[in-house]
């Protein structure tokens, strides 16, 4: 066996998959190294709620046999087309079920629970021949924008392990950024992929409403939540979308992915944008720095991240102009009944209430205050707000914002004793992300900027928000242009005692 030029733990998904196919890396040995990292680095950043070592070793053995059977160049090429992530470690968030494995959703209420079904998105990832490694950490039922579960260690950014990794896909982001795995599955109902991506200095993409089916065991509800991908590179994010995008019978907003997927056109464009030969240029890009969810100050470094992105985009030939907020912050509260009723609708026995964290109890109490008319009105209000946003941005192709209003926060700045103050603090930390959940458009965070704060270098993300539905290909191509023009670090090392 020839050794790859770089440490396999530091490769991106595509490079690792190629090394596995070419025999430069043994999938069983690599799985053991990843599990060792998950046991050592994982607790430092709170990456995993549960390690699935037995399952992972079985998956690695199965992948090893399939890789060994692919003799010759043509067989390997076919494997690259049909099984592009065979043997790659790809963990699954502990809000997504794998039959027979732990499913606790960060809540003391579910301690000891094992899933009785495998969710469709998890099945797609398993069917691709990946190695699961474990279930990544999430806060209680994925509700807050930080990851402080009731059951396991909190998730921390590897850039400064005193600070939050964000949430609710905080464990997934921490696992990717700290070098344990190159890619992870997450979910996003108000920014839960993009927030931790920004806190941890990686790429996170929330696809358009309907692109990733919640079936066969889940329902769309008001359409705020979708599965997505966290990764080190833009092309890995595209590859991850190719794994999970698709329509299932009964989907309310089924949106078919492009025939060629997302990775192939991204690589064919070679730095261009979707269009004839990847030759499209001159996008109309709006810059929005006014908070949308709540009136709040924006940290100068977060604004400098957007300035950096704007300069790069202008240099790439795009038209970049400042745009005002499409609605007043008081209008954002349209979101509240849907969010709180969703929490109240969790099917829990009465005795479970005492085991819930204060924020979860508060959200459920608020949700019980609304009747059917209020919920119907909130849904219509959200749809009208989305329409107003669409009309305001109609002359644009993409809108960029800071991903967050501040550096990765210290936990005590977000998880507050008073649940209402806690919720407001979360809004102030994440005043842009949830608008793209309301509109249902795709959005992603890219880690363009880094800046020293109190003697520690920290990442600052820039959010790229689509104006039209189904514009994942455009966002990915634009992010790839930024990545090529101003590359970011792929891994942040964490010291292990």
Secondary structure as GFF3:
##gff-version 3
##sequence-region A 1 497
A	DSSP	three_ten_helix	8	10	.	.	.	ID=ss1
A	DSSP	alpha_helix	13	21	.	.	.	ID=ss2
A	DSSP	alpha_helix	27	45	.	.	.	ID=ss3
A	DSSP	beta_strand	48	51	.	.	.	ID=ss4
A	DSSP	alpha_helix	53	69	.	.	.	ID=ss5
A	DSSP	alpha_helix	72	82	.	.	.	ID=ss6
A	DSSP	beta_strand	90	93	.	.	.	ID=ss7
A	DSSP	three_ten_helix	108	110	.	.	.	ID=ss8
A	DSSP	alpha_helix	120	127	.	.	.	ID=ss9
A	DSSP	beta_strand	134	136	.	.	.	ID=ss10
A	DSSP	three_ten_helix	140	142	.	.	.	ID=ss11
A	DSSP	alpha_helix	170	177	.	.	.	ID=ss12
A	DSSP	beta_strand	183	188	.	.	.	ID=ss13
A	DSSP	alpha_helix	194	200	.	.	.	ID=ss14
A	DSSP	beta_strand	203	206	.	.	.	ID=ss15
A	DSSP	beta_strand	226	231	.	.	.	ID=ss16
A	DSSP	alpha_helix	234	244	.	.	.	ID=ss17
A	DSSP	alpha_helix	263	269	.	.	.	ID=ss18
A	DSSP	three_ten_helix	276	278	.	.	.	ID=ss19
A	DSSP	beta_strand	284	287	.	.	.	ID=ss20
A	DSSP	alpha_helix	300	315	.	.	.	ID=ss21
A	DSSP	beta_strand	319	322	.	.	.	ID=ss22
A	DSSP	three_ten_helix	329	333	.	.	.	ID=ss23
A	DSSP	alpha_helix	334	344	.	.	.	ID=ss24
A	DSSP	three_ten_helix	350	355	.	.	.	ID=ss25
A	DSSP	alpha_helix	358	367	.	.	.	ID=ss26
A	DSSP	alpha_helix	372	392	.	.	.	ID=ss27
A	DSSP	beta_strand	398	402	.	.	.	ID=ss28
A	DSSP	three_ten_helix	411	413	.	.	.	ID=ss29
A	DSSP	alpha_helix	419	429	.	.	.	ID=ss30
A	DSSP	alpha_helix	433	439	.	.	.	ID=ss31
A	DSSP	beta_strand	443	453	.	.	.	ID=ss32
A	DSSP	beta_strand	456	466	.	.	.	ID=ss33
A	DSSP	alpha_helix	472	485	.	.	.	ID=ss34
###
